[in-house]
Amino acid sequence: MYGAASLVTAVLASVRGVVAPTAGLREPDPSCGALGWVFGAPQPLESPHVPVNSFASGGTHHCLVLRVG
């Protein structure tokens, strides 16, 4: 997802209080441990903070942390 789309998705998640499932993830690999994957159905947002990561070619990376409320 691109920067602006990621930001909109994060804002909507914080306003609605849910985290959308990861697209295409049906079952996490057990060797990944307990990373808190969201798959199958949306889950309640349990933190007032929502991270937004944006990665671009050429080494340009940005990370924002939004706070709900």
PLY file of the C-alpha trace (Angstrom):
ply
format ascii 1.0
element vertex 69
property float x
property float y
property float z
element edge 68
property int vertex1
property int vertex2
end_header
0.00 0.00 0.00
1.23 3.48 -0.75
1.76 6.25 1.82
-1.56 8.10 1.54
-3.59 4.89 1.31
-1.81 3.49 4.38
-2.55 6.68 6.29
-6.25 6.57 5.37
-6.45 2.89 6.34
-4.83 3.62 9.72
-7.16 6.55 10.42
-10.22 4.46 9.55
-8.98 1.63 11.77
-8.54 4.00 14.69
-11.93 5.66 14.19
-13.74 2.31 13.85
-11.72 0.66 16.63
-10.84 -2.43 14.59
-7.81 -3.87 12.83
-8.47 -5.35 9.39
-7.16 -8.86 8.66
-4.02 -9.31 6.57
-5.03 -9.90 2.96
-4.35 -13.45 1.80
-3.28 -14.78 5.20
-5.27 -17.91 5.94
-3.11 -19.48 8.63
0.17 -18.12 10.05
3.26 -20.32 10.03
3.71 -21.83 13.52
7.47 -21.11 13.35
6.68 -17.36 13.45
5.56 -17.65 17.05
2.88 -15.55 18.70
3.16 -12.30 16.73
-0.50 -11.38 17.02
-1.48 -11.96 13.42
-4.89 -10.64 12.34
-6.50 -13.07 9.93
-9.97 -14.34 9.11
-11.97 -11.43 10.55
-11.29 -7.94 11.90
-10.22 -7.76 15.54
-10.72 -5.01 18.12
-8.02 -2.38 18.30
-6.46 -2.82 21.74
-4.02 0.10 21.66
-4.50 3.85 21.35
-1.57 3.88 18.89
-1.70 2.93 15.20
1.56 2.63 13.20
1.79 3.63 9.54
4.82 2.46 7.56
5.69 3.66 4.07
8.52 2.17 2.04
9.65 3.51 -1.34
12.32 2.64 -3.85
15.59 4.44 -3.42
15.71 3.91 0.35
13.04 6.41 1.37
11.17 5.05 4.38
8.77 6.76 6.76
6.96 5.69 9.89
4.17 7.58 11.66
2.46 6.62 14.88
-1.09 7.92 15.22
-2.75 8.20 18.59
-6.47 7.63 18.92
-8.32 10.28 20.86
0 1
1 2
2 3
3 4
4 5
5 6
6 7
7 8
8 9
9 10
10 11
11 12
12 13
13 14
14 15
15 16
16 17
17 18
18 19
19 20
20 21
21 22
22 23
23 24
24 25
25 26
26 27
27 28
28 29
29 30
30 31
31 32
32 33
33 34
34 35
35 36
36 37
37 38
38 39
39 40
40 41
41 42
42 43
43 44
44 45
45 46
46 47
47 48
48 49
49 50
50 51
51 52
52 53
53 54
54 55
55 56
56 57
57 58
58 59
59 60
60 61
61 62
62 63
63 64
64 65
65 66
66 67
67 68
